[in-house]
Amino acid sequence: LDTGKSVVALNENGATFADGSGWPVYVLRNTDGSISLGCDETAYDPALITGKLVLTARGTCARVARAVFGQKHGAAAVAMINNAAGYPPFDGKITGNPDPGGEMFDVTIPFFGLRGPTTPATDGNDLAAAANAAATNITINNPGFQTLASFTSNGPRGGDSSLKPDVTAPGVSVLSTGVGTGNKGAVMSGTSMAAPHVTGVAALTRQAHSTWSVAEIKAAIMNTADPGKVAGYQTSRAGTGLVQPLGSTTTSATALGDPYAGSLSFGFAEIGTAGFNQTKNVTISNHGATPLTFTTSTTQNAPFTRAHTATPSAASVTVSAGGSATLGLTLSLTASQAGDSAAFREVAGLLTLTPAAGTNGGVVLRVPYYLVPRALSNLDTTASPPLAKATASNTATVSNAGGAIASSADLFTWGIADADEGFGSNDVRAVGVRRSGATALRFAINTYRRWSAPNVNEFDIYIDVDQNGTVDFIVFTDDFGLVTANAFDGRYASFVFNVATGQLGPTAFLTGTPTDSSTINAPVLLADIGLSAATHPRFDYTVAGFDLFSTGDDNAPSEVGHFNAFTPAMSVTGTPTASIAAGGSATATITVNSTEWDLTPPKGLMVVGIDNAAGPGEAQTISAAP
């Protein structure tokens, strides 16, 4: 680079160019100055990019679309900054844009992939800072070829927290047959390549074991996969490991845990003072003509797992020829080992069955086990005297009697109660609001049922600042990447939509919403929803909950909540946000403004304890007398 720096890029399409080839650098930018995704073909202006290296960022559209757009409009080369650590997948010969409405187009210019992300300063920002760049062909080492792809899906399965995926297979930059390519083939990534690999393994396993059931074929593939061939192996990302056709075709034994699976899923568990202790069984079947003896052992999936104890029911097990035997695995851990809701927690490992020397073709069987734990607090609040318009001051006592871990409480003015309508984790139960510092509010939305991850849902709070029955703003929560880049990134955030302008508000907040929870804490700036002490101190609000992956939406009109953001009908001082120890308690003072009560009547107090049992347990509601 003419800045004196250099970057190492991946030649994504294997294009040929002479050493020392150089180009002026043109950076496609968004209106805010950030580097554009390059997904809008009209941004590739020939007057600006002809003969230049065009720099873009990865996201939303097909990677190769940028190369197609660039060459069509005169670019000499295109570069793309990856949206994850490391290089993007190698694409090979680019023959078109696979996006909807795309076209067949042979790309001959270089398409370079740069290591991401764009912040803090990395290769992409170094290239963006240069006016000119020259390229030299080199060979890039690939020591991470056994690592999982940055775009691979993580487990566990949503809802029941069962272990997924089952196994891992090659799926990055794989050359295989390609429809319409003649004898050229196609380089592709993702399940488009990983699934055919596993299908081939299944076909070979079926050929070797023609009389086995489907469940046994699946178990053979899972049991013989190798975690040692996945760098940084994590059970919830790789299942048992990399498929091994030699093992699955050689073994004469299988180990079935859960129905139709070679794994043991303990699901999701809320863990109180009694801890967690559960046993599940593995059925070992010997399809051979001689008895088999296996020694048993367990390995915890460090560093990803929480500490725990996994104990096989026997140190060894012998299975008669043509017979089966049952082996139990007992999983146990305490609440302190499980950890609180501040991060996603998992308990994972492998039960290993090692055959006696010279038996089962030397093939070791493995059964992964998995649990999603969550330790419980037991926050419970009482108000004395009882909450009422006529009671000027009340004391709220929050106790954690019987809680297994310390936790904190958050007190809101309760504004909406909604019936259980049988929907999923989007079924709204209660909504409250409170002031948050000098410039913001926080809404708490509690649902009847737990989500595995919050970004399967969208919650909308409809704000009426004029209190005239017309919605002026919508405060909504959704996946941050989905809203900002049309691609899920797993971060949950709150946004504001201005109904009058049809535009998103200028500020979004990451909510920090836990996994395996049922309460959203959504901040919003007062100014972003038109509130001010002088002109619009009060507002009305309603709520709706949407499931992004089904038609079960809780969008029937809810009751109307009311709140004064500057002089609330109920205000709390001394909120016990500090952690309340197990067995401990804390107090807060609730002050009632009886005049404001008539204008913005509250339903009562809503106390959120995010480490309490999911569902109604996370948000206690205390009614107030009018």
Secondary structure, DSSP 8 states (H G I E B T S, - for coil): -TTS-----EETT-----TTEEEEEEE-B-TTSSB-----GGG--HHHHTTSEEEEE--SS-TTHHHHHHHHTT-SEEEEEEEEEB------S--B--STT--B----S-EEEEEE-SSSS-HHHHHHT-SEEEE-------TTTTB--TT----S-TTT-------B---SSEEE--TTSTTS-EEE-SHHHHHHHHHHHHHHHHHHSTTS-HHHHHHHHHHH-BGGGSBT--HHHHTT-B--HHHHHH-SEEEE-STTSSSEEEEEEEE-TT-EEEEEEEEEEE-SSS-EEEEEEEEE-TTTS---EEEES-SEEEE-TT-EEEEEEEEEE-HHHH--TTS---EEEEEEEEE-TTSGGG--EEEEEEEEEEE----EEEEES--BTT-SEEEEEEE-TT-SS-B--EEEEEEEE----S-STT-EEEEEEEEETTTEEEEEEEEEEEESSGGGEEEEEEEESS-SS---EEEEEEEHHHHHHSS--S-EEEEEEETTTTEE-S--EE----SSEEEEEEEEETGGGT-BTTTB-EEEEEEEEEETTSS--B-S----EEEESSS-SEEEES---S-B-TT-EEEEEEEE-HHHHHHS---EEEEE-TTS-SSGGGEEEEE-B-
